[in-house]
Amino acid sequence: MTGPTYRALDESKIIGTLERLRNRIGERFPESGLRKVAEELIAVGNEVAQCVAYIRSPNWPIRIAAGVAIAGMIAVLGVAVTTTLRLPAGIRGLADVVQLLEAGINDIVFFGIAVYFLLSIERRLKRRRALGVIHQLRSLAHVVDMHQLTKDPERLLSSEPSTPSSPERVMSPPELGRYLDYCSELLSVTSKLAALLVQYFNDEVLLGAVNEIETLTTGLAGKIWQKIRLLERSTDV
């Protein structure tokens, strides 16, 4: 029995962390929409786990179909090349030979393109599914940002009266700090879910999308931590 590995992310551990975070949010802010966001992130996390399993498993129907198609094309190409090498009796000069060779080269080029297309079908299908999950993670990151948008420590600690359209000040400074910390944790776990998709799938397009998620969540978390530091400085005074 092998022990836990610390060189790779474990989707079950990440989802477990999300579930505990959901419970922590619910215990402190039972009526908060942030708990529902955590629920949605857990649902997407399960989709990520399913997508990772799909990516890691070979798609045998597609591989067999591609192999049969390539074998048939090789047979056709072999017949075409053999026919080309048998110089017909009507060949009269170098120009005709060059024309036959050019036709054979074109066949080989088209064959190579077709083989590349067939061999890349599985990769493109897996990439498409993973990008769909990435889109959901990106949307959830923005949803988390919307939940912390109006949680401004300056307004909480200011004596300036609120206007009718001002956000309600229902949290104490410690509660606000905990709420912002939860938002930062949700963003961190979001980026880890995205990283799972490229852990066993080396695809440049998908890696670029995952890097965008990492940049997005890091930037949003940076804004949150500025608020947390401001809150800590204000309460220390």
N, C-alpha and C positions, 0 to 999 in steps of 0.2 A: 504494500500500500504506500503510495507516494504521498509526501506531505504537500502543503500549499506552496505554490510558486510565487515569487515576488518579481518576476520578470515580465509578467503579462497581466492585463486587466481581466477581472473575472466578472462577467455580466451578472451572475447571481448575487455576488457581494455588492455590486453597485445598486442593484434593485433593492436589496436588503437595506442598504444605507438610505435609499430614498423612502422606503416604508417607515423607517424609524424617524426620518426627518418629517414625514407627513404626520406621524403621531405627535411629535414634539410641537409642531405648529398647531395641531388641533387641540393639544392640552393647554397651550397658552392663549391661543386665539381661535376658539371654537367656531365663531361666526365669521371668520375671515375668509375672503375669497382666495387667499394664498394657499390655504389647505386644499382647495379644489384644484388649484394649479398643480400642486404636488401630486394629486391623484391623477391628473392628466399626464404628468411626466412619468409616473409609474406605468401607465398604460402604454405610452410611447416606448418606455424602457423595455417592456415585454415584446413590443414589435421589433426593437433593436436586437433583442436576444434571438428572436425568430429569424431575423434577417442575417445575423452572424452565422447561425446554423445553416441557412440556405447558401450563404457565400462559401462556407467551408466544405460543403458537400458537393461532389461532382454531379453534374447534370447528365446522367448517362444517356437518356433519350436523344438529347441534342448532340452529344459526342458521337453516338453510334450513327445518327443520321448524317452528321458532317463527315464521318469516316467513310460511309458508303458513297456519299456524293463525291468525295475526293478520289476514292478508288475508281469510280466510273469515269471521272474526268481524266485521271491518269491513263486509263485504257484508251479513251478517245484521243488524248494527246499523243500516246504512243503510236496509234494508227496513223495520225496526221503526220508525225515526224517521219515515220517509215515511208509513207507515201512521198513525202517531200524529198527524202534522200534518194529515192529511186528516180533518177532523172528521166523524165519522159522522152520519148523519141523525138518529140517536136522541139526540144531545146536546141536553139540555133546559135547561141552565143552567151557571153558573160552577162549581158543584161537580163536574160531570162533566168540565169542561175541566181543573180542577185535578187530578183523579184521573188523567187521561190524561198530563198533564205529569209528575206524580210517577212514573208507571210508566216514562216515557221517561228521567227522571233516574236512576232505579234501574238501568235498562239500561246507561246510560253509566257509572255507578259500577262496576258489576260488570265491564263491559268494561275499564275502567282497571285493576282489580285483576287480571284475567286477563292483560292485556298485561304488567303488572309481573312476574307470576309467570313468564310465558314468557321474558321478557327476562333474568330473573335465574337461569334454570336453569344456564347455562354458568358463571356466577360461583360459584354454590353448589357445583357439581361440582368446580371447581378449588379452592375453599376446603376442601372435604372432604378431597381428596387431600393438600393441603398440611398440614392439621391432623394427618393421620395421620403424616406425616413429623416434624412438631413433637413429637408424642407420643414417638417413638423418640429424638429428640434429648434430650428431658427425661429419659427413663429412663437414657440413657447418661451424662448429667451426674451423676446420682445414683450410678451405678456408679463413675465416677471418684472421687467423694467417698468411697465406701466403701473404695477402694484406699488412700487417704491417711489414712483415719480412725485407724488404729492406728500410723501413723508419727509418733510423738510425740517431739520433741527432748528434752523434759524426762526422759523415761524412758531415752533413749539416753545422756544425760550424767549421769544420777543413779547414785550408788553403791549405792542401795537394792537389795537382792536381789529377783529376780523370783519370782513365785509360779508354781505349775504352770499356771495359766491365762493368764499374762501373754504378750503377743506376743513372738515371738523377736526378739532384737536382732542381726540379721545384717548390718546396714549400718553403715559408718563414717560420721562426720559429713559428709564431702564427698559420699559416695554418697547419703545421705539428702537432702541439699540438692538434688542433681541430680534425684532421684526426685520430690521435691515440685515442683521447677520443671517437670518433664515433665507432672505432673498439672495445673498451672496453665495450661500451653500447650494441653493437650487441652481444657480448659474454654473457653479463649479461642477456639479454632477452632470449638468447638461453637456458640458464640453467632454466629460469622460465617456458619456454614452456615444457621442460622435466619434471619439477615438477608437471605440470598439470596432467600428465598421472598417477601419483600415488596418487593424491589428494583424489580420490574416489575409488581407487582400491588397496587394500592391498595385494600385491603380492611380495614375497621376491625376485624372479628373476628380476622382473621389477624394484623394488626398488634399487637393486644392480646396474642395468644399469643406472638408473637416478643418482645415487650417483657418478658413473664414469663420467657422463657428467658434474656434478657439480665440481668434482675434476679437470677435463680437462679444463673447462672454467675458473675456478679460477686460475689455473696455467698459462694459456695463458694471462689472464688479468693482472696477476702479472708482467709478462715480459713487457707488454705494459706500466704499471704504472712506472716501472723502467726507461723506456725511457722518459716518461713525466716528471718525477722528474729531470732527467738529463738535459732535455731541459729547465726546469724552473730555475735550478741552473745556467745554462750557460747564459741565458738571463738576470739574475739578476746581473751577474758580470759586 
